[in-house]
Amino acid sequence: MVVVDIFSVGSVLLGLILLCIGGYAIVSGGVSLAKKLRISSMVIGLTVVAYGTSTPELAASILAAFNSHTELILGNIIGSNISNIGMVIGISAIFAPLLISRITVTRWIPIMIGVSLLVVAMSYDGEISQIDGLMLIAALIAFTLYTIKTVKKQKAQDESAETETIEGEYFLSKYKIETYPQSFSLIGIGIVLLFIGGHLTVDGAVNIAQSLGLSQLVIGVVIVAIGTSLPELITSIIAIAKKETDIGVGNIVGSNIYNILLILGVSSTLVGIPVVTDVFSNYYIMIAFSLVLFIGFRRYIPRVVGVGLAIAFAVYLGSLLI
C-alpha cells in the first residue's frame, strides 16, 4: 500500500499559502511604490501587476531549478496555463458568460498561442537551453514594451476602456499603502514568503511524487500548477460578482504569456531544462486549450463552453493520474 507522507502534504499546502500571500504582498508594495513614483495606472497594471501575479509560479520554478527538479518546472508552467483556461476560465464562465475584448482576440490570444509554439520548437532538440532562456527573456521585454504601446494607442482611440485597462484599474483600486517604508516592507516580506513558500512547495511535491511513483512533471501539473492558479480563480470569481466579467479572459491570457516568457525564460537561463518525450503531449493539450479561446468565440465565452472546458480539464487531470 502506498502511503503519502502527511508532512509532505502539509508542506505543499503551507508552501502554496505562503506563495499566494507573498505574491499579493509584492504586488501590493510594488503598485504602491510605482504610484508614488507617478507611474501611470495603465503601465503599473501591465508591468508591476502582471509580473507580480506570476511570482508564485516563478518562485516555485526558481527553487526547482536550483534543486535540479527541472521536470517540475515544465509541469508547473504547462499545468498553470492549462489550469488557467480549463479551470479558471471554465469555472468562471459557468457563473456568467465571459466577454472577450476585440484586442484580446486579435492580438493577445494569437501571441499566447505563438509563444506556446515557440517553446515547442525550442524543445525539439531535447532541451530548453540557457540561450533559449535568454531569447525568451528578450521576447518578454519586447512583449511588455509592445503591450504598453498598444494599450496606450487603444486607450487614446477608444475611451471605453479595453479589458487590459479595466484589469489594471480593478487591481489598483485595492492597494491603499501610504508610505515608502510600508511599500518596501511589503516587498521585502513578499520576497521572504516566496522563498520559504517555494522551498516548502517544491520539497513537498517532490516527496509526494516519489511516494506515489509519479513523475515530477505530473506532480507539477496536478499540485503545484493548480495551487498557484487558485489566486487567478478567486480573482475572476470576485470580478464576476462585481459585474466585471470582461477582465477575466484578458487577465488569464496575459498570465499565460508571462508564465512562458518570464518563468520559463528565467528558469532555463539559470539552468538548461531537459525535455522528456512525455512533455510534448502536454504541450499540444496546452495549445488545444488555447485554441478554444481563439476559434469561434469573438465576443464572449458562453456557459456551455465553460462547462466543456471544466470537463475537459477534469478528464486531462484524470488521464495523468491513471
N, C-alpha and C positions, 0 to 999 in steps of 0.2 A: 504493500500500500504506500502510495506517495504522500508524504507529509510536507506541507509547506511551513517553513519556519514563521511563527507568529510575529517574531521580531522583524523579519524581513518585510512582511506585510505592513506592520506598523511604521517601519522606516520609510516605505514608499508613501504611505498616506500622509505622514508628518512632513516628508520632503515636499510633496505636491502642495500642501497647505502653505509651507514656507515659501515655495516658489511663487505662488499666486500673491501672497502678501508682499513679498519682496518686489515683484513686478509692479504691483499697484503703488508701492512706496516710491519706486524710481520714477514712474510716470508722474505721480503727484508732485514730487520735488522738482523734476525736470520741467514740467509745464509751468509751475510757479516761477522757477528761475528764469525761464525763457520769457515769460510775460513781463517780469521785472526789467529784462534787458530790451523791452519794447519790440520783441519779435512778433510778427503778425499772428493772429489766431490760426489762420489757414496754414501757415508754414509750420507752426507748432503741431497742429493736428497731423500733418503729413510727414513730420520728422520725429519729434520727441514722442508723440503718442504712438505712431506707427512702429518705431523701433522699440519703444518701451514695452508695448504689449507683447512683443516677441521675446522679451528677456527670459521668461521661464523656460521656453524651449531652448534658447541659446545657452543658458546656464547649464542645463542638463547635458546638452551636447558637448560643451567645452569640457565639463568634468569627465564625460565618457571618452573624449579624445585623449585627455591626459592619462587616463587609465587603460588606453588601448581597447576600449569597448566600441570599436568602430561600427559594428552591426547595429548597435543600439542607436547610434546617431542617425543612420539611414531610416531605421524603423520609426524613430521619433519624428523625423521630417515628413516621410511619406504618410505615416499614420495621422499626423496632425492635419495635413492637407486633405486627406480623405475624411477625417472626422469633422473638419470644418464645414465640408459640403454635405456629407451624408448625415451627420449627427446634428450640427448646429443649424445649417440652413434647412435640413429636412424637418427637424422638430419645430423650428421657428415658423416654417411655412404651414405646419399643421395648425398652429394657433391662429395665424392670419396670413392671407396671401402676401407675398413679399414683392414690393415694387423693385424694378431694376432700372436705374437711370440710363439714359442713352449713352453717356460717356463710359459707363461701366461695361456695357455690351460691346461697344465699338472699339474700345481701347484696352481697358484693364483686363477683361477676361481673355482676349487674344494674347496679351502679354503673359498672363498666368500660364496659358497653355504653351506658349513659346518657350518660357524658361523651363517648364517641365520637360519639353522635348530636348532642350539643350542639355539638361542633366542626363537624359537617356543616352544622347550622343557621346557625352563625356565618359559614360560608364562602359562603353563597348570594349575598351582596351583592358577592362578588369580592374580599373582603379580611378577614383576621382583624386587626381594628384594635387600637390601643393600649387602647381602652376594653374591647374583648373580652378583651384580655390581663389587665387588672385584674380583670375578672369571673372569669377562670379562677384567678387567684391567690387571690381571695376564696373561691372554691369549694375551693381546695386547703387553705386554713386551716380551713374548715368541715369538710372531709373528714377532716383529721388529728385534729381535736378529736372528731369523731363516732367515728372508729376507736378512739381511746384509750378513750372512754366505753363503746363497745360491747364491746370485748375485756375491759375491766375487769369489766363486768357478766357476760359469758360465763364468765370465769375464776372468778368467785365462785359461779356456778351449777353449773359443771362442772369439777371438779378434774382431770379427764383433759384436759390442755391442748389447745386448738384449734390448728389449723395455724399461725396467726399467732404464737402464743406460742412454739410449738416453734421456729419460724423464728428468732425473736429470740434464744432461748437458744442455738440452734445457732451463730449468728454470734458472739454474745457470748463463747462459750467459747474463741474463737480469739485474743482480744486480751489480752496479758499485759504491757502497758506499765505501768511502775511509778510514774513521777514526772511532775509537771506540765510541766517542760521537755521531756521526751520527747513528751508529748501535743501540746504546742504546736508542737514542731519537726516532728512528723509532719504536722500540719495545714498548716503553712507549706510544707513540701516538697511535699505533695499539691497545694496551690494552684498552685505554680510549675510542677509537672509537667503539671497540667491545662491551664494557659495555653499552655505550649510544645507539648504534645501536640495540643491543639485547633487551634493555628495550623498545625502541620505537616499534620494530617489534612485540614483544610479546604482549604488551598492545594493539596495534592497531589491531592485529589479533584476540585477544580475544573479543574486542568490535565488530568487524565485524561479528564474529561467533554468538554473542548474537543478533545482529541486524537482521541477516538473519535466525536465528533459526537453524543454523548448528552446528554440534559438533566441538569441538576443534580439534579432530582427522582429520576431513575433512579439516578444515582451515589450519592445519599443513601441510597436503599433498598438497593442492591446492595453497596456497600462500607462506608460509614460505619455504617449501621444494623446490619449483620451483625457488623461488627468490634466495635462497642460492646456487642453482645448475647452475645459469647463468654464473658465472665465468668459470666453467668447460666447458660449451658450447662454450663460446667465445674463451677460450684457445685452444680447439680442432679444431675449425674452423680456427684459426690463424695458428695452426700447419699444417693443411691440405694445407692452402695457401702457406706455406713454404715447401711443399712436405714431411713433416714429419708425414705421415699418420699412421705410426706404433706406435706412442706414445699414441694415443687416448685410445685404449682399456686397456692397462696397467695402465694408469692414472685413468680411471674410476673404474676398478676392485679394485685397491688399495684404492681408495677413499671410495668405498662401504664397504670394510673390516674395515677401520678406523672409518667409521660412526657408525658401530655396536660396535666394541670393545672400541673405545675411547669415543665417545659421549654418547652412552647408558651406558657404564661402569661407566663413571664419574657421569652422571646424576642420575643413580639408586643407586650409592654409597652415594650420597648426601641425597637422599630421595627415599624410595621404590616407585616403579611405579605400580599402579593398572592396570590390563589388562582387558579391557572390551571385550565382546564376538565379537563385530564388528571388532576388530583388527585382528582376525585370518584370515578372508577372505583377508585382505590386506597383511598379511604375505605370504599367498600362492601365491598371484599375484606377490609379490616381488621375490619369489623363481622361479616362472614360467618365469619371465623376465630374471633372471639369467641363467636358463637352456638353454635359446635360444642361449647364447654365448658358451655353452659347447657342445650342441648336434648338430653335423653336420657341424660345421664351424672350421676346423682345421688350415686353412691358412689365410682366410680373410672373412670379412663380406661384401657381395655384396650390391649394391644399392637397389635391390628389397627387401632385408631383412631390410635395413634401412627404407624404405617406410613402410613395415609391422610393424616395431617397433613403428614408429611415429604414425601410425594409431591406433595401439593397445593402445598406451599411451593416445591419444586423447579420445578414447572410454572409457578408465578407468576413466579419469577425468570427462567425461560426466556422467558416472554412479554414481559418487559421488555427483554430483550437482543436479541430478534429484530428 
